[in-house]
């Protein structure tokens, strides 16, 4: 028997938390366990691929993560052969990040896998509603 959630129906934060249960399950089933990747690691790979040469600092700010967490995650991705680190020639301290060819293929494959799995799992929404939801969530995320 479902609990009465009427008082929280319009609370976006509550609805996001409930919906994230499904998205986390989809990610873990399709990518997390099969590829031994955390969602944040996949996200980092996708962002590095879309923004070649991005610095760890910009990545950290974009994802609102701590510097140590980003450093350890990037080290794991580097150890697995997914990213390349290039020294910033201007200041010699910073780095520029790029994905490897293998990671390019993997990110493209995983993104398509996730899209298909989400579309199937979100069967309570039409494709147009799913796209609208993604657009609205993107707009909401811009408020950070």
C-alpha positions in Angstrom: 0.0 0.0 0.0 1.4 3.3 -1.1 1.9 6.1 1.4 0.0 9.4 1.1 2.4 11.8 -0.4 -0.1 14.5 -1.3 1.4 17.1 1.0 4.7 16.9 -1.0 3.3 16.5 -4.5 4.5 20.0 -5.5 7.9 19.9 -3.8 10.4 19.6 -6.6 13.2 18.4 -4.3 11.0 15.5 -3.0 9.9 14.5 -6.5 13.5 14.7 -7.8 14.7 12.4 -4.9 11.9 9.9 -5.7 12.7 10.0 -9.5 16.4 9.6 -8.8 15.8 6.2 -7.3 14.8 5.0 -10.8 17.6 6.8 -12.6 20.2 5.4 -10.2 18.8 1.9 -10.7 19.0 2.3 -14.5 22.6 3.6 -14.3 23.8 0.8 -12.0 22.1 -1.9 -14.1 23.3 -0.7 -17.4 26.7 1.0 -16.7 27.7 1.0 -13.1 28.0 -2.7 -12.4 28.9 -3.9 -15.9 31.6 -1.3 -16.4 32.7 -0.8 -12.8 32.0 2.9 -13.2 30.4 5.4 -10.7 27.9 7.8 -12.2 30.3 10.7 -11.5 33.1 8.9 -13.3 30.9 8.4 -16.4 29.8 12.1 -16.1 33.5 13.2 -16.0 34.3 11.1 -19.1 31.4 12.5 -21.0 32.3 16.1 -20.0 36.0 15.6 -20.8 35.0 14.2 -24.2 32.7 17.1 -25.0 35.2 19.6 -23.7 38.7 18.4 -24.8 41.5 20.2 -22.8 39.2 21.0 -19.8 41.1 21.5 -16.6 40.4 19.5 -13.4 39.5 22.8 -11.7 36.8 23.6 -14.3 35.5 20.0 -14.0 35.4 20.4 -10.3 33.4 23.6 -10.4 31.0 22.3 -13.1 30.2 19.3 -10.9 30.3 21.0 -7.5 32.8 18.5 -6.2 35.8 18.7 -3.8 39.3 18.9 -5.3 40.4 15.7 -3.6 37.4 13.8 -4.9 38.0 15.0 -8.4 41.7 14.2 -8.1 41.1 10.6 -7.0 38.4 10.0 -9.6 40.6 11.3 -12.4 43.4 9.1 -11.1 41.2 6.1 -11.3 40.1 7.0 -14.9 43.7 7.6 -15.9 44.8 4.2 -14.4 42.1 2.5 -16.4 43.4 4.1 -19.6 40.3 6.4 -20.1 41.9 9.8 -19.9 45.1 11.5 -20.9 46.6 14.4 -18.8 48.6 17.1 -20.6 50.7 19.7 -18.7 49.4 23.2 -19.2 52.3 24.8 -21.2 51.4 28.3 -19.9 51.9 27.7 -16.2 53.4 24.2 -16.0 51.2 23.4 -12.9 47.8 22.9 -14.4 46.6 20.0 -16.5 44.4 19.7 -19.6 42.3 16.5 -19.8 41.4 14.5 -22.9 39.7 11.1 -23.3 41.5 8.2 -25.0 40.1 6.7 -28.3 38.9 3.7 -26.3 37.1 6.0 -23.9 35.5 8.0 -26.8 33.9 4.8 -28.1 32.9 3.7 -24.6 31.3 7.0 -23.7 29.3 7.0 -27.0 28.1 3.4 -26.4 27.2 4.0 -22.7 25.3 7.2 -23.5 23.2 5.4 -26.1 22.7 2.5 -23.7 21.6 4.8 -20.9 19.2 6.7 -23.3 17.6 3.5 -24.4 17.3 2.1 -20.9 15.9 5.4 -19.5 13.3 5.6 -22.3 12.2 2.1 -21.6 12.1 2.5 -17.8 10.2 5.8 -18.0 7.3 4.2 -19.8 4.9 6.3 -17.8 6.0 9.3 -19.9 5.7 9.7 -23.6 8.9 10.4 -25.5 7.9 14.0 -25.8 7.3 14.2 -22.1 10.7 12.6 -21.4 12.4 15.2 -23.6 10.4 18.0 -21.9 11.4 16.7 -18.5 15.1 16.6 -19.4 14.8 20.2 -20.7 13.1 21.4 -17.6 15.7 19.7 -15.3 18.4 21.3 -17.4 16.9 24.7 -16.8 16.6 24.0 -13.1 20.2 22.9 -13.0 21.3 26.3 -14.5 20.2 27.9 -11.2 23.3 26.5 -9.4 
